[in-house]
């Protein structure tokens, strides 16, 4: 390997995405050692390798070196280029895993980003595309990232383990971000949601809606949960169903919760009624936690504040999620 004395050095696989995203934004090379060195299956996983390939596609001149065992990664970021890109994501993680990082990088490209991502749109691990569309995009708009070309669209749904989903994301370039003052969370004025089902009976989505409303109707009348049943090619390769809920406050804050069914052939079967009720309870828990940014988007909000102008930005947050409270080591 070439001289890497000026690069930042880290150990372990934790916070790999954040380290690579911050490296790309700052232009500082990073070297990450001992990636699962003591694991039975050491080195980078397929979904992490796919993420590194995605960074290579949206940048120009990046230098990436990985040793034979995959336990050491050297990344020297290039210029954030953007343009039209297509990427096949690993089905081991949701498209949300890749999209979270693209939301951090997209406003700072040389050319507006237009990207098609293929893979799993909804799973039990990462934020779904529906939740990011309903919560992350309004947050970006608060910082002045907006325009006709600012769009996130689910073209096809894909559930694990087969995937087969497709998402289109486009974002304009904004070199300067507005400072924000998000200190008043306000009161909940409406709740919206999407109950989706693919390759199962359309009745599943209706059962989810009824069970979620049985809890939420006790608190607020303005509730509308859309049902989204995709058929044929648009339904991906695996069966499944789920629910994403978003509560909007009087001051324009968005708080979200979501649940998805277990992947085909994995884990215990989930009843639509239980899933709907549990998701409604998760939304109430998120509202109880408070703040102007929900726990899914805390790190995005803090990063945009850091990258903004010298003016002071203020954001009120609830308890920090483990993802947000990233250790330095």
N, C-alpha and C positions, 0 to 999 in steps of 0.2 A: 504493500500500500504506500501511497505517496505521503509526503509530510503532513501530519495532522496535529501538530503541536498546538496550533491556535484554536482547535475545535473544542467545543464543550463536551465533557465526558460524563456519561451516565451508565448505570448498571441495572439490569433487570428489564422485564417486558412491560412493567406498569407505566401507564401514561405515555405509551409509544406515540399515539396519534397527536396528543398535545405537544409533545417535544418536536415532532416533525413539522407540525403546523407553525409553531412559534419560530422554529429554525427558518422556515420558508419566509415568514413575514419579516424577520429581523436580518436575514442574510447570513446568519452565523452557522457554520458547519457543526454537526453533532456526530459524536461517536458513541454508540450504545453497545456495551459489552454484556457478557453473561446473560444472554436472552434465553431463559429457561435452561440454563446450563446443566442443572442437576435433574432435569425432567427425564422420564423414560423416552419421551419423544422431544429431543432438544431443538432449540432454534425457533425461527419465525413460523407462525401458522400460515395457512393458505390465505386467510382473510387479511392478514397483515401484509403479506407479499402483494396481494391485490391492491391494497391501499397505497403501497409504495409505487406500484405501476401507475396508479391514477395520478399521484403527485408528479411523476415523470411526464405524463401526458399533458398536464395543464401548465407545466413549466418548460422553459427553454434553457438548456445548458446545465441541467442538474447532473451531479455525479454521484452515483450510488454504488457502493462496494459492500458485498456480503461475503463472509468467509464460507468455506465448504460446508460446515455444519450448520450454518445459519444462526450462530450464537453471537456474532459480532456484525454490526451494521455501521457503515460510515456514510453520512449523507451530507453532501455539499449542495445547498439549494441554488437553483438558477433563477432566471427572471420569470415572474408570474406572467404567463403569456395569454392564457384564455383561448378564445375562439370556439369553434365547433368541435366537440369531442364526443366520442361514444366509449362506454366502458362496461364490460361484463363483470359485475361484482361477484365475490364468492358467496355461495348460498349458505355458508356457515354463519354469516351475520347478515343483518338486514341492510337495505339500501340506506336507512337512517344512519348507520355507522359511518358511511362515507359522506352522506349529505351534511351531517353536523360539521365536519371539517370544511367542506366546500362553502358553507354559509360564512365561515370565518375568512376564507381566502378570496371568494368571488368578487367583492367590491374593489379589490386592489389589483386586479389584472390589468395588463396593457390593453387587451381587447375585451369587449363584453363576452362573458361566458355563456355558451349554449351547450348543454350537456345532456346526453341520454344515458341513463343508468339502468342496467338490467339485472334482475336477481329477485330477492325476497323483499316484498314491500312491507309486510307486517309480521313481526315475531314477538316472542316473549322477553327479549333481551334489550333491544335497542328502541329508541323513539321511532314511531312509525312516520311515514310520509304525511299522513293525515294530521298528526299532532304538530309536526314541524311547520306544515302549511298554515295551520290555525294559530300558532303561537310565535314561532321564530320569525316569520315574515312580518307580522305587525311590529315586532321588536326592532327589526332592521329598519322599518319605515320611520320609527321614532328617531333614529340616528340619521335620517335624511337619505337612506338608500331606497329609492323608489323610482318608478317610471313605467312606461308601457311594456317594456321588455322584462319586467320583474315578475316572474311566473314560476309556479311549481305545480305540476299536473301529473296525476296518476293516469297513465295510458292503459296499463294492464295491471291487475293485481296478481301477486304471487305469494303463496304461503310456503313455509318450510315443510318438508325438506327439499321439495323439487324446485321451488322458485318459479321462474317464468314470468315475473312481473316486469313492468317497464315504467320508468318515471322520466319526465322531461323537466329540466330546471334551467332557467335563464336569468341572468342578473346583470344590470348595468354597472358601469365603472364609476366609482365615487372615490376621489382621492382625499377629500376632506369630509370628516364626519361632524355632525352637529352635536354639541354638548346636550345632555338631557338632565331633567330634574324629575325623576320618578320616585316621589316620596309619599304619595297618597294612594294607597291601594284602592280606596273607595269601597262601595257595596256591590254585591253581585246583582246584576240587572237581568241577565239572560243566560241560559245554558243551551248550547248547541252540540250536536254529536253526529257521528256516522256509525251505524251498525252495518257491517259488511259480511257477506257470505259468498264463498266461491266453492263450486263443485259439491255443494250440499243443498238441501231443500231451502228455497227462499223463505220458508216459514221460520227458519232459525233466526233470521234478522228481526222478524216481528216479535218473536218470543223474547229476544234480548231487550228490545225497546220497551215492551210492557213491564218487564221486571225492573229495569233501570228507573222507569217513570214511577213505579210503585214506591220508591224511596224518595226521589227528588221532588215529586209533586207536593210533599209535605212542607217544602221550604219555599218554593217559588213557582208561580204559574207559567212563566214564559220559558217553556222548554220545547225544543223541537229537535228530534233525533231522526235524521234521514236514514233510509235503508238503501243499501247499495249492493245489488246482487248482479255480479258480472257473469256472463255466460260464454261458452265456446272458447275462442282463442284468448279473450280478455281475462279469463279466469285462472290463468297460470297452469301449473302442473300438479298441484296438490290440493286436497280439500281442507277447508278450515273456515272459521268465522271469528269475529271479534267486535270490539266496541271502543271508540275513542270519544271522549267527552271534553268539552271546553266551556269554561265559565268566563263570561265577560263582565267586567266591573264598570261602574259609572264613570271611572276615570280612564278607561281604555286599557286596563291590564287584562291579560289572558292567563288563566290557570287551567292546566290540563291533567287528564288521567286516562289510562287506556289498559285494556286487557285483550289477549288473544288466546284462542284455543290451543291445546297441546298439538305439536306436530304429529302427522299421521304415523301411527306405530310407535310413538314415544310417549311416556308418561301416562298419567291417569286421564280417562275421558272426562270432559267438562260439560256440564249441562248449560244450555244457553241462559236459563233462568239464574243459575248461580253466577255465571259470568257477568250478566247485566247488573245484578245486585252488588257484587264485589267491586265492579268498576265504579258504580255510583258512590260506594263507600270510600273508594280511593280518591274520588273527586272531592268529597266532603273533607277528607283528611288533608288534601292539598290546599283547600280553602282555609282550613284551620291553621295550617302552617303560615299562611299570610304572605305578605310581600307583593311587590309590583311585577315581579318576574317569577315564573314557576320554576320548580327545581330542575326541570329538563333544560332550561335555557339560562340558568344562572351564569355558567362559565362563558357563554356567548356574550351576554350583556356586559360582564366584567372586562372581557377582551376588547370589545368595541369602545368601552370607556377609556381603556388604556391607549388605544390607537387614535383617539380623538384629539381635538385641539387642546391647547394649554388651559382653556377655560375649565372650571370645575364642573364635573358631572356628579350627580347623586342618584343612587338607586337603593330603594329599600328592599331587602331580601328577607325571606324566612330563614329557618335553620339551613345551613349550607349542606349540600349533598356531598357525598364522598368524592364524586367526580369533580366538584368545584374546588374543594379544599385539597388541591393537589400539592403534595409535599415537594420540596425543592430537590431532594436527593435523587 
